[in-house]
């Protein structure tokens, strides 16, 4: 049996960004889904899980692919790791970003 860990906080952040990018309020999304505003808020904060039907309905309404919301990448193959790294870097302090940049430069400059 395979158990997959689902990062509901990250999914919620991506859904919120997609909603905001479309200029849709939580209230309008909740109304479309026939759920409460509180439920939409919990989804966006990663405080609740959501079933596949609800997830699909939200993605359809927002005009984003489920794959993008799950992976953060339009192309889940080539750019996936770049997007993951970018998301991790966005969570770092400026001092850590400088350190990460130095490490990456050393790796890129390394002659095999």
N, C-alpha and C positions, 0 to 999 in steps of 0.2 A: 504494500500500500504506500502510495506517495502522498506526503503531506506538504502542501505549499504554504509558506508564510505569506500573508497578505498585509501590506503596509497600508492600512486604512487612512492613516494621517496623510501620507503622500498622495494617495488617490483623492482624498478630500480636498487637498490643496490644488491639485490639478483640475478637479471639477469646479472648484470655486473660481479659479483663474479663467477657465473656459466660460463660465457663466458671466463673470464680470466683463470679459472681453466682448461678449455678445450684448452687453448692456441689459441683461436680464436680472431682475431682482429675485431674492430668495422667495418672496411672496408669490411672484408669477410662476416660478418653477414649482413651488409647492402646489399651487392651484392646478397647474397642468398635470401633475402627478397624482392629484387628489390625496395629498398628505399634508401634515401640519408644517408650518414654518420651522418649528422646533426640530422636527425630524430632518429637514433639509440642512439646518444649522449643524446638527449632530453629524450628519454625513460629511459635511465640509470640514469639520474639525476632527474627523476620524474617531468620533466617540461611539459610533455604532457601525455594525456591518450592514451590508445591503445585499439583497438577493440579485440574481442575474437579471431578472425581469426589470427590476427597478433601475439597476445599473444601465441596462440597455436603453430603457426609456429616457433616462437622463442624457445619455450620450447622443441619442437620436435627436432629442429636443435641442441640445446645445450645438449639434452639428459637428461633433468630434467623434473619432473612432474609439472604441473600447480599447484597442491596442495602444493608442496614444496615451490614454488616461492610465493604463496599467504600466507602460514602459517609459513614458515621457518622450517617446521618439516616434516620428512618423514612419521611419524605416527602422523596424525593430532589429535589424541586423547590423549594418555598418555603423550607424551613429549611436546605437544604444549605449555603449560604454562611454562615449564622449558626453552624452547627456547625463549619465549617472555621475561622472566626475564633476561636471559643471554644477549639478545639484548639491553635491557634497561640498564643493568649494564655496558655494553661496551661503552655506551654514557657518563658514569659518570667519574668524576675526581677521582684520587686515594684516596683522603680524603673521598669522598662520598662512595666509594667501601668499605673502612674500616668501616664506619658507618653502611652500609647495612649488612656487615658480622656480626657485633655485634648484630644488630637487629634480623637477621635470627638465630644466635646462641641462643639468649634469647628465641625466639619462639620455636625452636627445643628442648631446655632444659626444657620448661614449662611442668609441670606435671598437667594434667587435672583432 
